[in-house]
Amino acid sequence: MDLSIVFGGRDDNYGETFIERLEKALEHNIRLLDESGLDYEIIAVDYNPIDEKYLHENDLLKSYLNNKRVKNIIVDNTVIVEENLCSTTYYEYFAKNAGIRVSTGDLIFVTNSDILLTKDLIKEIKKELNNDSKDDYFYRVRYRGDILLDQEPSDNPEIISNGNLLTGHLDGWGDPEQVLDLYENLKQHGLHQQDPVLGLWSGDASMFSRSVMFNDATAYFKPHKNVSLFLKDYMYNDWNFKYDGIICNPPYLKFHDYDNKQILEEVENKLKFKAQKSEPIAEKA
């Protein structure tokens, strides 16, 4: 898998036209990605749906969220209760992390639900897939524009270097023929030294390889000398070693896309027994 695109959302009428914006983004992005030849997946995380209004059941969205390229992940209220979170708050980065967990792409593109990709951006992503140094970078999109629901992004927009205001209506925003240079705009306002991961517009678009994600996670455990992290599939590794415990979250087969269930053959070969189909103990009356 070349690319995983991850976003979160829920049917809460955020911005008043959330469903319509999501519909437009799904239609537009699936069409461009299909034309690109990339092996891709889109992971849509429906985070804590309100009143059981699931995105995949919405009449405007169901055809897109049932597309073979789209994984629809639901984080239900039991998770929110277990984690002692506010039941009415949409935790954007919790939702995106849930999508990243089940991603399989070499590159992971984390974005918002109403972001429209462009042909130039997809071309740059294809180029970076062949970049031997991609594991050394955390990618951010430099140019961004706002358009209306009935507009399409331009293939050759004019680049506006900065806006009069940091947020809100900026020069070049709201016009499909213009985009804002985010880096130059931050420089004008003295904010270009900010953390690129957590800074302004960080939710709009970030991309990284699986190794970068693993290296960042590993850094959190450096103070713990008795903890080691390995980026590999434990079911295909270390059969000759024994451990006190193996942590697998989420459950292994449920979330993995093994069309031919090759792992069952691996288990049978290593443990020297044939997996048998289980029979029901009793039938319900």
Backbone bond lengths (Angstrom), bond angles and torsions (degrees), N, CA, C in turn:
res aa  C-N    CA-C-N  psi(-1)  N-CA   C-N-CA  omega(-1)  CA-C   N-CA-C  phi
1 M - - - 1.465 - - 1.522 110.11 -
2 D 1.335 117.15 124.20 1.462 120.99 -178.52 1.531 112.40 -74.82
3 L 1.315 115.93 -48.97 1.463 120.18 -165.67 1.519 111.89 -140.77
4 S 1.330 116.24 133.29 1.466 122.95 170.11 1.523 108.25 -113.29
5 I 1.322 116.66 126.30 1.465 121.69 175.56 1.515 107.54 -107.35
6 V 1.323 117.19 123.27 1.464 122.61 -172.84 1.527 110.08 -120.24
7 F 1.323 116.50 131.10 1.466 120.36 171.52 1.526 108.98 -147.44
8 G 1.314 115.87 161.62 1.455 121.29 177.30 1.515 110.98 -124.00
9 G 1.311 115.73 167.28 1.462 120.75 177.85 1.514 110.27 172.22
10 R 1.311 115.47 -179.30 1.467 121.60 173.40 1.525 108.18 -164.49
11 D 1.300 115.97 162.85 1.462 122.36 -176.28 1.529 109.40 -82.16
12 D 1.354 115.52 75.59 1.469 120.03 179.87 1.528 111.83 -122.44
13 N 1.345 116.11 14.15 1.461 122.67 177.53 1.518 112.04 60.49
14 Y 1.329 116.53 32.45 1.464 120.67 177.87 1.521 109.60 -60.88
15 G 1.325 116.47 126.59 1.466 120.52 -178.03 1.507 113.28 72.51
16 E 1.316 117.43 9.07 1.470 125.92 175.42 1.526 114.33 74.38
17 T 1.313 119.06 -23.47 1.471 120.80 -178.60 1.526 110.16 -128.19
18 F 1.321 117.27 35.48 1.463 120.37 -174.36 1.526 112.01 -57.28
19 I 1.324 117.45 -49.53 1.466 121.18 -176.51 1.526 110.73 -62.07
20 E 1.320 116.90 -42.86 1.462 120.43 -179.03 1.531 110.93 -66.24
21 R 1.330 116.94 -40.07 1.475 120.20 178.91 1.529 111.06 -67.04
22 L 1.329 116.08 -39.61 1.459 119.93 177.60 1.519 110.86 -65.69
23 E 1.316 117.28 -41.75 1.469 120.74 177.75 1.527 110.53 -58.53
24 K 1.325 116.11 -45.99 1.467 120.14 -178.81 1.522 110.55 -63.18
25 A 1.347 116.80 -43.85 1.460 120.67 -178.62 1.521 111.19 -64.12
26 L 1.326 118.08 -42.89 1.461 121.17 179.81 1.524 111.02 -63.53
27 E 1.319 116.91 -47.61 1.466 120.30 -179.54 1.515 110.34 -60.60
28 H 1.320 116.90 -47.72 1.464 122.46 -177.00 1.526 111.61 -65.38
29 N 1.320 116.67 -48.35 1.473 120.20 -174.05 1.522 112.38 -71.43
30 I 1.329 117.36 -39.36 1.470 119.94 177.47 1.523 110.08 -62.79
31 R 1.321 116.54 -41.62 1.476 120.23 179.83 1.524 110.95 -62.26
32 L 1.342 117.97 -47.75 1.458 120.94 -178.98 1.525 112.03 -66.39
33 L 1.317 116.74 -39.81 1.467 119.98 -179.31 1.526 111.24 -69.24
34 D 1.329 117.06 -37.41 1.468 119.96 176.14 1.534 110.72 -62.41
35 E 1.320 115.93 -39.16 1.467 120.16 179.98 1.529 112.21 -71.32
36 S 1.330 117.28 -23.33 1.463 121.85 -172.95 1.523 113.48 -75.54
37 G 1.325 117.46 -23.80 1.462 120.74 -175.58 1.512 113.99 84.47
38 L 1.331 117.81 0.84 1.463 120.92 177.15 1.521 110.83 -68.86
39 D 1.322 116.19 145.24 1.458 121.54 169.26 1.520 105.58 -87.74
40 Y 1.327 117.30 105.90 1.453 120.81 -169.82 1.528 111.88 -133.70
41 E 1.323 114.06 165.47 1.455 122.10 170.58 1.526 107.92 -139.95
42 I 1.321 116.67 147.81 1.460 122.46 172.42 1.518 107.28 -112.62
43 I 1.322 116.56 127.00 1.459 121.50 -179.66 1.522 108.45 -111.38
44 A 1.330 115.91 110.04 1.459 122.38 -179.48 1.528 108.60 -101.97
45 V 1.322 116.81 118.47 1.463 121.55 -177.92 1.529 109.30 -102.16
46 D 1.313 116.07 113.26 1.462 123.46 177.15 1.529 107.19 -88.80
47 Y 1.345 116.72 98.57 1.460 121.50 -168.66 1.526 111.77 -92.52
48 N 1.338 115.54 115.18 1.457 122.49 175.85 1.533 111.74 48.60
49 P 1.349 117.64 63.37 1.463 120.71 -177.80 1.528 111.90 -54.61
50 I 1.330 115.89 135.93 1.463 121.57 -179.44 1.520 109.48 -83.70
51 D 1.323 116.30 130.36 1.476 122.37 178.13 1.527 111.89 52.20
52 E 1.351 115.63 35.00 1.462 122.18 178.29 1.527 113.10 56.19
53 K 1.330 116.07 32.73 1.468 120.70 174.79 1.530 107.68 -88.34
54 Y 1.329 115.78 86.56 1.454 121.37 -175.47 1.525 110.61 -80.35
55 L 1.323 115.18 139.17 1.461 119.93 -178.61 1.524 111.94 -61.22
56 H 1.339 117.31 -38.94 1.467 119.55 -175.53 1.522 112.65 -71.91
57 E 1.349 117.17 -9.72 1.464 120.90 177.27 1.522 111.76 -98.62
58 N 1.329 117.60 -6.51 1.459 120.96 179.92 1.533 109.41 -70.34
59 D 1.316 117.00 134.57 1.464 121.48 -175.46 1.523 112.77 -59.92
60 L 1.333 117.71 -32.47 1.461 120.61 -178.69 1.533 112.40 -78.79
61 L 1.329 116.80 -21.16 1.464 120.33 -171.17 1.524 114.75 -110.21
62 K 1.335 117.27 -21.20 1.466 119.76 -168.32 1.520 113.52 -58.78
63 S 1.316 118.30 -35.57 1.468 119.04 -178.53 1.530 110.99 -68.29
64 Y 1.332 117.27 -34.54 1.465 120.78 179.94 1.520 111.43 -76.98
65 L 1.331 117.18 -40.62 1.463 120.34 -177.42 1.524 112.19 -76.76
66 N 1.338 116.70 -9.67 1.463 120.73 173.11 1.523 111.81 -100.03
67 N 1.334 116.46 5.52 1.459 121.46 176.25 1.524 108.97 -63.07
68 K 1.329 117.08 143.28 1.466 121.33 -177.23 1.518 112.80 -62.55
69 R 1.334 116.94 -18.76 1.460 121.13 179.71 1.535 112.72 -88.32
70 V 1.314 117.04 -5.01 1.462 121.06 -173.13 1.522 110.78 -111.62
71 K 1.330 115.37 129.63 1.464 121.84 170.46 1.519 108.11 -101.73
72 N 1.312 116.89 124.52 1.455 121.49 179.58 1.527 108.45 -104.32
73 I 1.339 117.26 109.17 1.458 123.22 -177.16 1.522 109.17 -104.54
74 I 1.321 117.33 129.49 1.460 121.87 178.99 1.525 109.74 -110.24
75 V 1.327 116.39 121.13 1.471 121.82 172.19 1.517 106.06 -99.59
76 D 1.340 116.69 103.39 1.460 118.86 -172.48 1.528 112.06 -87.25
77 N 1.322 114.95 177.40 1.460 121.57 -172.53 1.515 113.68 -64.27
78 T 1.333 118.37 -23.40 1.469 119.62 -179.67 1.523 110.91 -62.61
79 V 1.339 116.96 -32.89 1.465 120.65 177.77 1.522 110.28 -68.04
80 I 1.323 116.82 -41.50 1.465 121.53 -179.11 1.521 110.10 -63.82
81 V 1.326 116.40 -41.59 1.472 120.64 179.09 1.529 110.10 -65.92
82 E 1.332 116.59 -45.11 1.465 121.22 -178.38 1.525 111.82 -62.10
83 E 1.338 116.98 -36.60 1.461 121.41 -178.99 1.524 112.26 -88.71
84 N 1.331 116.60 1.92 1.478 121.98 178.03 1.533 111.32 58.27
85 L 1.328 116.19 44.59 1.455 121.89 178.88 1.523 110.46 -98.67
86 C 1.302 116.79 161.76 1.461 121.19 177.40 1.527 108.87 -67.24
87 S 1.309 116.69 127.35 1.465 121.09 -172.41 1.523 113.36 -71.50
88 T 1.335 117.93 -17.43 1.468 120.03 -177.22 1.531 113.28 -103.11
89 T 1.325 117.09 -7.65 1.465 120.70 -176.05 1.526 110.89 -88.63
90 Y 1.335 115.25 138.54 1.464 120.16 173.21 1.519 107.62 -92.21
91 Y 1.346 116.49 111.33 1.457 121.81 179.45 1.536 108.18 -91.15
92 E 1.334 114.87 95.79 1.465 120.80 -172.03 1.522 112.86 -56.49
93 Y 1.332 117.22 -48.30 1.458 119.12 -173.43 1.529 112.13 -79.57
94 F 1.322 118.20 -24.03 1.464 120.28 170.74 1.524 109.00 -62.81
95 A 1.352 115.30 -43.67 1.465 120.03 -179.71 1.526 110.62 -62.88
96 K 1.321 116.80 -45.82 1.464 120.29 -178.38 1.523 111.10 -65.54
97 N 1.323 117.35 -37.49 1.467 119.70 177.67 1.520 111.35 -63.01
98 A 1.335 117.01 -36.85 1.468 120.38 177.55 1.523 110.21 -62.26
99 G 1.341 117.25 -37.43 1.459 120.45 177.62 1.514 112.53 -71.04
100 I 1.336 116.33 -39.31 1.467 120.26 179.35 1.524 110.24 -61.40
101 R 1.331 117.29 -36.35 1.467 121.33 -178.66 1.523 112.39 -57.16
102 V 1.311 116.98 -35.65 1.471 119.22 -175.52 1.528 112.05 -101.86
103 S 1.331 117.45 7.81 1.461 120.81 -179.92 1.526 110.41 -73.60
104 T 1.328 116.05 153.71 1.466 121.23 -179.28 1.526 112.72 -128.46
105 G 1.331 118.51 0.74 1.453 121.62 -175.64 1.518 113.68 -74.64
106 D 1.335 116.22 152.96 1.463 120.86 173.44 1.523 110.58 -64.80
107 L 1.332 116.27 -37.74 1.454 122.02 172.69 1.519 108.82 -114.73
108 I 1.335 116.26 140.89 1.460 122.09 -179.04 1.521 108.06 -116.91
109 F 1.319 116.31 118.74 1.465 123.07 -177.83 1.528 107.43 -107.39
110 V 1.336 116.12 110.48 1.467 121.67 -177.13 1.521 108.25 -101.18
111 T 1.314 116.68 126.49 1.451 119.86 -172.15 1.525 110.81 -145.16
112 N 1.326 116.53 -171.99 1.458 122.10 175.50 1.520 109.68 -102.23
113 S 1.312 115.28 163.42 1.461 120.42 -171.12 1.527 113.52 -70.63
114 D 1.333 118.22 -17.82 1.463 119.40 -177.36 1.524 112.66 -112.65
115 I 1.320 117.40 20.36 1.466 121.32 179.52 1.531 110.08 -86.70
116 L 1.330 116.04 128.74 1.463 122.13 177.43 1.527 108.84 -98.18
117 L 1.324 116.46 125.15 1.455 120.69 174.96 1.526 109.76 -74.40
118 T 1.322 116.26 161.23 1.466 121.18 175.24 1.529 109.05 -120.65
119 K 1.318 115.71 162.44 1.462 120.02 178.84 1.520 110.82 -61.65
120 D 1.337 116.79 -38.56 1.466 120.21 179.43 1.522 111.30 -63.98
121 L 1.329 116.72 -40.66 1.460 120.20 179.70 1.525 110.47 -64.33
122 I 1.320 117.29 -44.60 1.463 120.75 179.04 1.525 110.49 -62.95
123 K 1.343 116.90 -37.57 1.465 121.14 176.98 1.532 110.10 -61.56
124 E 1.338 116.86 -41.46 1.469 120.53 179.23 1.533 111.03 -67.05
125 I 1.327 117.00 -38.12 1.465 120.46 178.12 1.526 110.38 -63.42
126 K 1.328 117.21 -43.05 1.468 120.89 178.17 1.526 110.82 -61.46
127 K 1.329 116.26 -37.51 1.459 120.36 178.57 1.533 110.49 -65.11
128 E 1.337 116.66 -42.17 1.466 120.29 -177.06 1.527 112.19 -70.72
129 L 1.310 117.88 -24.52 1.469 120.00 176.34 1.522 111.37 -60.35
130 N 1.328 116.61 -28.74 1.462 121.78 179.67 1.521 112.93 -98.15
131 N 1.329 116.59 7.68 1.459 121.63 -179.77 1.528 108.88 -83.53
132 D 1.323 117.20 116.92 1.466 121.05 -179.51 1.528 112.56 -64.16
133 S 1.332 117.00 -16.66 1.474 120.80 -178.16 1.522 112.84 -102.08
134 K 1.332 117.33 12.14 1.468 118.77 -174.95 1.526 113.30 -62.30
135 D 1.340 117.41 -22.99 1.461 119.99 178.98 1.524 112.33 -76.27
136 D 1.326 116.28 -2.49 1.467 120.79 179.03 1.523 112.71 -100.72
137 Y 1.332 116.98 1.08 1.460 119.80 -172.09 1.526 112.74 -125.14
138 F 1.339 113.22 149.74 1.464 122.07 166.41 1.525 105.23 -115.55
139 Y 1.322 117.52 117.86 1.451 122.10 -170.26 1.535 111.75 -93.95
140 R 1.337 114.64 139.80 1.460 121.91 172.01 1.525 109.11 -129.11
141 V 1.314 116.69 148.10 1.461 120.88 175.72 1.528 109.17 -80.48
142 R 1.324 116.28 136.52 1.467 120.34 -175.20 1.528 112.91 -92.63
143 Y 1.335 118.57 -32.81 1.459 121.53 -173.92 1.523 110.08 -113.51
144 R 1.319 115.01 138.14 1.467 120.05 -177.46 1.526 109.63 -145.46
145 G 1.330 115.36 141.72 1.457 120.18 176.34 1.512 111.14 -138.19
146 D 1.303 116.77 157.76 1.464 122.43 176.07 1.517 109.39 -110.08
147 I 1.328 116.47 136.78 1.460 120.79 177.25 1.520 109.21 -132.62
148 L 1.316 115.83 165.16 1.459 121.64 177.21 1.527 109.94 -84.61
149 L 1.323 116.17 164.87 1.459 121.22 -176.36 1.524 112.77 -58.06
150 D 1.323 116.85 -34.48 1.469 119.35 -176.54 1.523 112.66 -91.12
151 Q 1.356 117.74 10.14 1.458 121.24 179.95 1.519 110.93 -107.38
152 E 1.345 114.88 162.79 1.457 122.00 175.38 1.520 108.57 -120.58
153 P 1.349 118.05 146.09 1.471 119.27 177.54 1.517 111.33 -66.02
154 S 1.315 116.28 144.88 1.462 121.62 -179.99 1.518 110.67 -78.06
155 D 1.340 115.93 147.94 1.466 120.58 175.18 1.527 111.74 -77.82
156 N 1.341 116.96 -23.17 1.466 121.08 -178.00 1.530 110.57 -136.80
157 P 1.328 117.59 66.90 1.468 119.59 -177.70 1.522 112.49 -76.36
158 E 1.316 116.12 156.38 1.460 121.73 172.78 1.527 108.42 -77.42
159 I 1.335 116.28 136.95 1.461 120.72 -179.31 1.529 109.32 -93.29
160 I 1.331 115.99 121.38 1.463 122.36 177.29 1.518 107.59 -96.91
161 S 1.325 117.55 126.71 1.471 121.17 -170.80 1.512 113.34 -71.85
162 N 1.346 118.10 -34.76 1.470 118.68 -179.64 1.511 110.41 -160.99
163 G 1.313 113.97 163.92 1.452 120.29 179.84 1.518 110.68 -114.34
164 N 1.327 116.22 161.95 1.456 120.55 -179.70 1.517 111.67 -71.53
165 L 1.346 116.72 -26.64 1.458 122.13 179.21 1.520 108.69 -121.44
166 L 1.340 115.99 154.96 1.465 119.42 -179.43 1.519 111.05 -73.31
167 T 1.303 117.03 -41.13 1.462 121.47 178.07 1.522 108.62 -130.11
168 G 1.300 116.18 171.46 1.455 119.66 -178.26 1.507 110.73 88.43
169 H 1.320 118.34 -151.23 1.465 122.02 -178.09 1.519 109.29 -76.92
170 L 1.322 115.48 115.55 1.450 122.34 -179.11 1.516 109.65 -113.82
171 D 1.331 115.52 160.15 1.464 118.79 174.83 1.520 108.85 -56.92
172 G 1.311 116.49 128.53 1.446 119.95 178.06 1.513 114.39 93.20
173 W 1.327 118.00 -6.45 1.467 120.53 -179.82 1.528 109.70 -94.68
174 G 1.320 115.44 142.54 1.456 120.00 -179.59 1.517 111.96 87.99
175 D 1.325 117.57 -1.03 1.460 123.29 178.36 1.521 107.56 -117.89
176 P 1.340 119.31 115.42 1.475 120.82 -176.59 1.523 113.34 -63.66
177 E 1.334 118.29 -14.06 1.461 121.14 -179.63 1.524 112.57 -92.59
178 Q 1.351 117.56 4.81 1.454 120.59 -179.08 1.530 110.27 -136.58
179 V 1.331 116.26 146.30 1.461 121.83 173.96 1.529 108.70 -132.09
180 L 1.320 116.33 155.23 1.454 122.20 -178.75 1.523 109.91 -97.50
181 D 1.325 117.16 136.44 1.459 123.00 173.82 1.533 107.36 -81.14
182 L 1.314 116.68 102.78 1.468 120.79 -173.73 1.526 111.69 -63.18
183 Y 1.316 117.47 -39.10 1.456 120.69 -177.96 1.528 110.77 -66.08
184 E 1.335 116.82 -47.64 1.463 120.06 179.87 1.524 110.96 -63.97
185 N 1.324 116.37 -35.60 1.461 119.25 179.49 1.531 111.17 -67.12
186 L 1.352 116.02 -40.04 1.463 119.27 176.88 1.529 110.60 -65.27
187 K 1.323 117.16 -37.37 1.467 120.48 178.05 1.528 110.52 -61.65
188 Q 1.322 116.28 -42.30 1.464 119.88 -179.19 1.527 110.78 -60.97
189 H 1.322 116.00 -34.03 1.463 119.86 -177.95 1.525 112.52 -97.13
190 G 1.352 116.75 10.30 1.453 120.99 174.69 1.513 114.87 71.09
191 L 1.337 117.11 27.63 1.469 120.67 -175.45 1.526 112.48 -119.99
192 H 1.323 118.61 13.54 1.461 120.25 -175.16 1.521 112.72 -72.80
193 Q 1.333 118.58 -10.41 1.462 120.88 178.75 1.529 112.33 -89.85
194 Q 1.317 116.99 -0.57 1.460 119.58 -176.64 1.527 111.38 -67.90
195 D 1.315 115.33 161.89 1.460 122.44 179.68 1.530 109.53 -60.32
196 P 1.340 119.19 118.41 1.468 120.37 -177.62 1.521 113.44 -68.77
197 V 1.331 117.12 -19.45 1.461 120.13 -179.28 1.526 110.90 -80.12
198 L 1.341 115.82 -40.54 1.463 120.05 -174.37 1.518 112.94 -108.41
199 G 1.322 118.12 4.56 1.451 121.32 -173.86 1.515 113.53 -79.45
200 L 1.346 114.21 -170.18 1.458 120.37 -179.66 1.525 111.42 -58.01
201 W 1.307 115.82 141.84 1.463 123.81 179.19 1.527 112.90 62.65
202 S 1.333 117.75 17.40 1.463 119.80 -178.97 1.523 111.49 -64.08
203 G 1.340 116.81 -27.48 1.455 119.15 179.89 1.511 113.57 -77.34
204 D 1.333 117.16 -20.30 1.458 120.26 -176.05 1.519 112.12 -63.04
205 A 1.318 116.77 -47.31 1.458 119.47 -176.92 1.517 110.88 -166.61
206 S 1.321 116.40 121.36 1.462 123.51 172.56 1.519 107.09 -139.34
207 M 1.309 116.91 146.98 1.459 120.15 -179.84 1.523 110.03 -141.37
208 F 1.319 115.29 143.24 1.458 120.59 -179.75 1.515 108.44 -158.27
209 S 1.330 114.98 160.20 1.462 120.21 177.12 1.520 109.54 -84.56
210 R 1.316 116.13 167.77 1.466 119.71 179.19 1.535 110.16 -63.93
211 S 1.336 117.25 -33.49 1.457 120.48 -179.83 1.521 111.52 -66.79
212 V 1.334 116.98 -39.11 1.462 120.33 177.75 1.525 110.28 -62.12
213 M 1.337 116.52 -43.60 1.457 120.79 178.05 1.532 110.45 -61.13
214 F 1.329 115.93 -42.03 1.465 120.49 -179.89 1.535 111.22 -66.17
215 N 1.337 116.79 -42.15 1.460 120.23 -179.62 1.528 111.58 -64.39
216 D 1.339 116.95 -38.68 1.464 120.03 177.45 1.522 110.47 -64.56
217 A 1.338 116.31 -41.33 1.466 119.54 179.63 1.525 110.99 -65.98
218 T 1.326 115.67 -39.34 1.464 120.20 -179.58 1.527 111.62 -61.32
219 A 1.336 116.56 -35.40 1.469 120.89 -177.67 1.523 111.87 -60.12
220 Y 1.342 116.92 -31.56 1.457 120.02 -179.95 1.526 112.34 -66.48
221 F 1.321 117.41 -23.64 1.462 121.22 -175.31 1.526 113.08 -101.40
222 K 1.329 117.82 4.33 1.460 120.20 -178.60 1.526 113.18 -56.79
223 P 1.355 119.71 -38.83 1.472 119.21 179.30 1.527 113.38 -66.84
224 H 1.345 117.34 -16.49 1.468 120.80 -176.55 1.532 108.55 -99.73
225 K 1.308 117.21 96.42 1.461 122.14 -173.18 1.526 113.46 -67.33
226 N 1.340 116.85 -18.78 1.464 119.52 -178.11 1.528 112.15 -94.82
227 V 1.333 117.88 9.75 1.461 121.89 179.55 1.525 109.03 -114.45
228 S 1.332 115.62 128.87 1.464 121.05 176.81 1.529 108.88 -126.83
229 L 1.328 116.66 135.22 1.457 121.46 177.51 1.521 109.10 -111.83
230 F 1.348 115.95 139.87 1.458 121.39 179.97 1.520 108.85 -130.43
231 L 1.322 116.19 133.40 1.456 121.33 179.31 1.523 109.23 -93.32
232 K 1.323 116.67 81.97 1.455 120.94 177.90 1.524 109.36 -162.65
233 D 1.287 115.31 163.54 1.459 122.18 -178.42 1.529 108.06 -82.99
234 Y 1.327 117.09 111.50 1.465 119.89 -172.31 1.528 113.01 -64.75
235 M 1.338 117.59 -22.84 1.460 119.74 -179.62 1.533 112.22 -73.43
236 Y 1.331 116.81 -15.09 1.456 120.66 178.63 1.530 112.33 -110.46
237 N 1.331 116.67 10.57 1.461 119.86 -174.72 1.532 111.66 -137.13
238 D 1.335 114.62 155.79 1.472 122.41 167.21 1.525 114.17 59.19
239 W 1.327 118.08 36.72 1.464 120.26 178.13 1.533 111.33 -66.04
240 N 1.322 117.83 -19.63 1.464 120.74 -177.82 1.530 112.95 -92.55
241 F 1.324 116.14 4.70 1.461 119.84 179.80 1.523 110.24 -115.27
242 K 1.329 115.57 156.62 1.458 121.28 176.05 1.522 109.08 -120.22
243 Y 1.332 115.57 142.62 1.459 121.20 -178.26 1.525 109.42 -127.03
244 D 1.328 114.99 157.94 1.466 119.32 175.39 1.521 110.76 -66.65
245 G 1.320 116.02 -31.86 1.462 119.56 178.96 1.513 110.85 -170.31
246 I 1.316 116.60 153.35 1.457 122.46 176.30 1.522 107.55 -122.03
247 I 1.322 116.31 124.95 1.459 121.23 179.22 1.521 108.26 -97.29
248 C 1.311 116.43 121.67 1.465 121.07 178.15 1.516 108.10 -128.62
249 N 1.304 116.22 109.44 1.458 120.96 -179.93 1.524 107.74 -137.44
250 P 1.326 118.76 119.52 1.460 128.47 5.22 1.532 112.15 -81.45
251 P 1.349 117.07 176.01 1.469 120.33 -179.31 1.521 111.52 -51.63
252 Y 1.315 116.19 143.94 1.464 121.85 -165.43 1.529 114.63 -60.58
253 L 1.315 117.76 -71.03 1.459 119.77 -171.19 1.524 112.82 -69.63
254 K 1.338 116.93 -29.63 1.458 119.84 -175.34 1.529 112.33 -59.74
255 F 1.327 117.07 -34.44 1.451 120.21 -173.33 1.526 113.78 -109.75
256 H 1.334 118.06 4.27 1.454 119.84 -178.74 1.523 110.92 -103.83
257 D 1.316 114.79 142.47 1.460 121.26 -175.13 1.523 111.43 -92.22
258 Y 1.324 117.75 64.15 1.458 120.43 178.89 1.526 108.23 -97.08
259 D 1.324 115.84 95.56 1.459 119.57 -176.38 1.520 111.87 -60.87
260 N 1.332 117.24 -37.74 1.456 119.32 -177.56 1.537 112.49 -105.10
261 K 1.333 115.83 9.07 1.469 122.02 176.62 1.529 111.09 49.80
262 Q 1.330 115.71 49.33 1.464 120.43 -179.15 1.526 112.04 -58.96
263 I 1.317 116.47 -26.43 1.462 118.44 -177.18 1.523 111.33 -64.65
264 L 1.347 117.73 -28.66 1.470 119.82 178.03 1.527 110.27 -64.47
265 E 1.323 116.35 -37.65 1.465 120.05 177.14 1.535 110.27 -66.16
266 E 1.337 115.88 -37.36 1.457 120.34 178.96 1.530 110.73 -63.51
267 V 1.331 115.80 -44.87 1.466 120.42 179.90 1.522 110.65 -63.94
268 E 1.339 116.52 -44.00 1.462 120.34 179.91 1.522 111.41 -61.98
269 N 1.330 116.21 -39.95 1.455 120.80 -179.05 1.535 111.91 -68.24
270 K 1.329 116.74 -41.71 1.457 120.35 -176.31 1.523 112.62 -78.55
271 L 1.317 116.63 -35.80 1.475 119.78 -177.28 1.526 112.60 -95.17
272 K 1.332 116.32 -7.31 1.462 121.82 173.98 1.525 114.12 63.05
273 F 1.328 115.35 38.14 1.457 117.84 170.19 1.523 108.65 -146.45
274 K 1.319 114.43 156.23 1.457 121.48 -175.41 1.523 109.64 -93.33
275 A 1.340 116.88 127.89 1.461 120.19 176.80 1.524 109.13 -69.60
276 Q 1.304 116.24 131.00 1.457 121.72 -178.37 1.524 110.47 -111.13
277 K 1.312 116.54 147.41 1.453 120.84 175.78 1.520 109.45 -69.93
278 S 1.334 116.52 127.32 1.471 120.82 -178.26 1.522 110.42 -77.12
279 E 1.338 115.30 147.26 1.453 121.13 177.03 1.519 109.85 -106.23
280 P 1.330 118.64 146.08 1.467 119.99 179.41 1.525 111.94 -63.15
281 I 1.309 116.02 140.05 1.478 120.66 -179.27 1.519 110.57 -71.10
282 A 1.309 115.64 -38.71 1.465 119.73 -179.41 1.507 108.96 -152.42
283 E 1.310 115.00 150.74 1.468 119.66 177.22 1.525 109.01 -95.00
284 K 1.344 115.66 145.35 1.454 119.22 175.42 1.525 110.23 -72.10
285 A 1.306 114.81 144.20 1.476 119.03 -179.95 1.523 109.47 -71.00
